[in-house]
C-alpha cells in the first residue's frame, strides 16, 4: 500500500474519530451562569456500555430537571420536543427537560445499528431501566440537582416504574400517563375495542378482531392490527392533536435521521411483542415489583384510552402505597397526546410537583 493511500486512510479515521468526539456531551458538573442561565445541549453520553443520545433544554439551568422517558418502545421524543411547534416547549420555563433515546431507538440506534441475527437477545426492560437510572444519575450530577422528576407514558410508564423501584432516591415524584401494568392490559384493550365495534355495527372491525381471537397472541402483527382499530374509536371520543406538534426539528428531519428512527422503531417494536408473542410485554408485571413507592405518584388517564384502559390502571393505582398519590381521569383524551392531556400534565407538574421540590 503506497504512502499516500496510508495517509489518506489515516486522515479519514482521524476525521471520523474527531467527529465522534465532537458529539459527546462534556462530563459534568456543567457551570450554571445566572447571567446566561439557558441551557441547550444535545449529544451522546456513555450509558450501559453504549453511546446513548441525550438532549438537555431549558430556560434556566437552576430549574428542576424533568426526565422525560419516551414510549413506543422505539419512539423518542427528541425530534419533536424542541421543534418550533412542540407542545413541550413552554415547559422549559419551569423545568430543564432531559430526554434520552433508549438503546435500540432513535439516534442511539443510528449510532449503534443492531445485528438482525441477534435481535432476539438484545432488549429487556431490566437493561432499559438500568440505562434510565444511569441517565438520571448523569442528569443529577451534570446539572447539580439532588433529584429529578420522573415522567413517562404508555410503554415508558412501565419503564419508569421499573426505574423508580430500582433507584427511588433519585426521583422526587413519578408522573405517569396511560399507565401500562402487565398481562391485564392487552385482553382489556381487545375486549373494550370489540365491544365498541359491535355496538357501532362495525362489521369489518368485528370480523377482523374475531378472526384474531382474544390475546395472548403468537402472531406479532395482531397487536398492530388491534391498534389500528383502537385509533378509530379513540378518535371519535377524543380531541385531535395539532398536526404541527409532530413536525420534526430540522436537524432530525433528514432522510438519514428518518431512516434511523424507523429502523429503530421497527427493531424495538419487535422486541416488545416478540416474533411468537414472547416479547417484553409478555413478561411485564408491575405489581410483582412491589406496590410501595418511596415518592409521590401522579397518574393521568385518558377516559377514551383503549390501549391502557382506565379499569386496569385504576386497579393498579388503588393497590399502590405512596407518600402521596393522585389519579386523574381526563375527559376527551385517548392514548396519544392531545391538548387536554398536555395541559393536564403541565398543570400537575407545576401545581403539585414543583411544590414538592420546595420542601
N, C-alpha and C positions, 0 to 999 in steps of 0.2 A: 504494500500500500504506500503510495507516494506521500511525501511530506505535506503537500498542500491539502490532500484529502484528509490526512490526520488532523491538521489544523482546523479544517472546516468542521469535522465531526466534533472536535473539542469545543469549538465556538458554539455549535448548536446545543451541545449538552450543557455548557455553562449558561447559555441563554435560558434554556428550559429550567435549570435549577434556580436561576435568579428570579424567573417569573413565578415559580412555585413559592419561593421565599417571600416575594413581594405581596402575595395574597394571604399570608399568615397574619392573624391578628397578633399584636405585640402582647407579651405577658404583662400581667397586672402586678400591682395595682396601677390603674391609669390615673394621671393627675386630673383633678376636677377644679377648673378655674371658675371662680364665682363671677368673674368679669365676662367670661365667654363660656357659659355653662352647657350649651347644647352639645350633644354627643351623637355622631352619625358615623358608625364604623361597620364594615362588613368584611368578613374573611374567614379563613379556616382556623380551627382550633384542634389540637390533638385531643381526641376523646376516644377512649376504649380501643386504642391501637389504630385508629383511623384518623384522617383529617376530615373533620365534620364542619359544615358551613354554619356560621353563626352571624346574626346581624344584631346590632345594638343601635337603637334610635330613641332619642328623647330630647325634650326642650331644655332639660336641666339635669345635669349628672348627679345632683343631690336628691332627686326624686326617687321614690321606692321603685324597685325592679319588679316588673311583671314578666314572668317566664311563660310565654305562650307556646304550649306544646301542640304541634299540628296533628290533624286527624288523617283519615284515609283507611289504613296506613298508606303512605306514599303521596300525600297531598300537602306539601309545605305551603305555608302562608307567605313565605319570603318574597315571592314575585309580586304579591298584591299589597302587603301590609304597609309599604312605604310608597305605593303608587299615588299619583295625584288625587284619585277619587276614592282612596281607601277608606272604608268605614272605621278603621282603627287609627287614622291619622290624628284625630282630635285627642286620642288617649295619651299621646305624647306630652300633652300639657300636664298630666297628672302622674305619669309613670315613665320610667325608662323601659322600653319594650325590648326584650331579648327573645329572639326567635332562633330556632335551630332546625336544619334539615336532617332528619333522623337517618341513620345508616340505611342504605337501600332506597333513599329518596332524594329528589332534587339535585342540588349541586354536590351533595355528599356522594350520591350515586354517580354523578357525572365525573367526579374526581377519581372514584374507585369503582369502575364498572364491574359487574358480578359475572363470574363464570356460570353460564346457564346450567352446566352439568352439576354444579354444586348447590343449586338453588334450594333444594330440599333441606339443607343443613344450616342455612345462614341466619335466619331471623328467629328470635324468640323474644317474648315480652320481657323476660328477665334481663336479657342483654340490653334491650332498648331502655328499660328502667335504670339499669346501671349507668348507661350513657347519659340519661337525663339527669340523674343525680350528679354526675361529673360535670355536666354543663351548669347545673345550679351552683355547685361549689365554685366553678370558674367564675360565674357571674358575681357571687358574693365577694370573692377575693379581688376580682378585677375592678368592680365598681364600688368597693368599700362599703358593702351592706352586710348586715348580720344575717338577714333572712330575705327571701323573695316570696312574692305571691305566685302561687301555682295555679295555672289557668289551662283548662282542657275542655274538649268537647268531642262527643262521639267516640271514635277509636281512642283519641288522646285522653278522654275522660278515664278510660280503663288504665291506660298507661300512667296517667297522673296519679291515680290511686296507688298503683304499684310504687311509684316514686315516693309518695307521701308516707307509705308504710315502711319503705326501706330507709329513709333518712328524714324523719319527722322534724328534726332540729333545724332543718334548712328552710322550712316553709311557715310563713306567718298565717296563711289561710289557704284553703283549697276552694276554687270556684270552678264548678263543672256544669256543662250544658249537654243535654241529651245523653245522660249517663248510661254507658254500656256496662252491663253487670256480668253476664255469662250465659250459661246454657238456656236460660229462660227467654232471652231476647228474641232469637230467631223464630221459635214457634209462636210467640206472641205477635210478632210482626206479621207472620204469614196468616194467622187466624184473623187478626184485625183487618188486614187488607182483603182477604177473601170475603169476609162478612160485608165490607163496604161494596165490593164488586157485585155480590149477589143482591144487595139492597138496591143498587143502581140499575140492575138488569143488564150489567155489562157482560154479555155472554162471552166475548172474546177473552177478557181477562179471567173470568171464571174458568173457562176451558183451559187456559194456559196454566193457571195455578193448580187446578185439579189434576192436570196431567203430570205436574211436578210432584204432587203429593206433599204431605207435611214434612218438615225437616225433622231429624238431621238428613242431610243430603251427601251423596258421594260425587255428584256432578258439580264441578266448580262454577258452571255457567248459571246454575239455578239462582244463586244469590243476586247476580246482576239482573236476571230476568225479573225477580221479585222487586228489586229496587226500581226498575222502570215503571212498574205498576204503582208502587207506593208514591212515586213522584206525581203521578196523575191525580191521585186523591188528596195528597198534601197540597198541591197547587190550588185545588178547589176550596180548601179550607184555611188557607193562609195567605198573607200578603206577599207579593213578589219582592225580590231584592233588585235594586237598580242594576242594570246591565253594566254600568260603568265601574261598579265595585270590582268586577273580575277582569278589568283591563290591567295588563301587567306593567310594571315599571319598565322603562326602555331597556335597561341592562339585562332584563330577564326575558326580553321579547325577541330574541334572535332565533333562527332555525335550530342552531345547536342547543340553545337553552331549552327550547320546547321539546326537542328530541330527548334530551337527558331527563327532563321532567316526566315525559310519557313513558320512557323505558323504566324509570324508577317506580312510577305508579303501577305499571303492569307487574313488575317483579314483586313489589310489596303486597299488592292485592293477592297474587298467587300464594304468597307466604301466609297471608291472612286466612284465605279459605281452604288452601290445600288442593292438590290435584284430585284427592279422593275424600275430601271432607275432613282431613286431619290437620288443618292449618291452625294458626294461633287462636282463632276464635273457638275452636272445638275444645281447647284446653283452658279457656278463660273462666275463672271462678273467683270473683272478688270477695264474696263472703268467706271463702277459705283463707284469705289473707288475714282475717280478723276484722272485727266490726268497731274497734275503738280507734278513733282518730285523736292525735295529740293537738291538732289545730282546729279552729272553727271551719265548718263546712257549709258551703252555699251551693245548692243545686238548683239550676234553672231548667225547666222542662217545657217544650212546646206541646200544647194541648193536642195539636194535629199531627204530632210526630208519629210516623208509622214504622220507623226503624228502631228507635229506642222508645218503645211505647210507655206512656205515663204509668201504667199499672206496675210495670217491672221496676222502674226507677224509684217509684214511691215506696214500694215494698222494701227495697234495699235501704232507702233513706230512713224509713221508720225503725229499722233494726240498728242503725248506727248510734254510737255514743261518741260525743264530741264536746269540747268546752262550750260550743255554741253551734247551732245548726239551723238552717233555713231552707225551705223548699218553696220555689216559686213556679206556679203553673201559668204559662204565658198564652194568652188568647191569640188566635190568628197567627200562630207560629208552628211550623213543621220541624223537620230535622235540620234543614240547611239554614244558614244565617239569613235574616231579613231585618228591616229597620226596627221592628219591635224587639227582636232578640238582642240586637246590638245595643239598643237604648237601655234595655233591662240589665244587660251585663255591665254596661258602664255605670249605671245607677248603683248597682250592688258594689262595684269596686270603689266608687267614690264615697258613697254614703255609709257603707257598712264595713268595708275592708280597710280603707285609709285610716279611720279612727283607731283600728287595732294597732297600727304602727306608731301611734302617738302615745300609747300606754307605757 
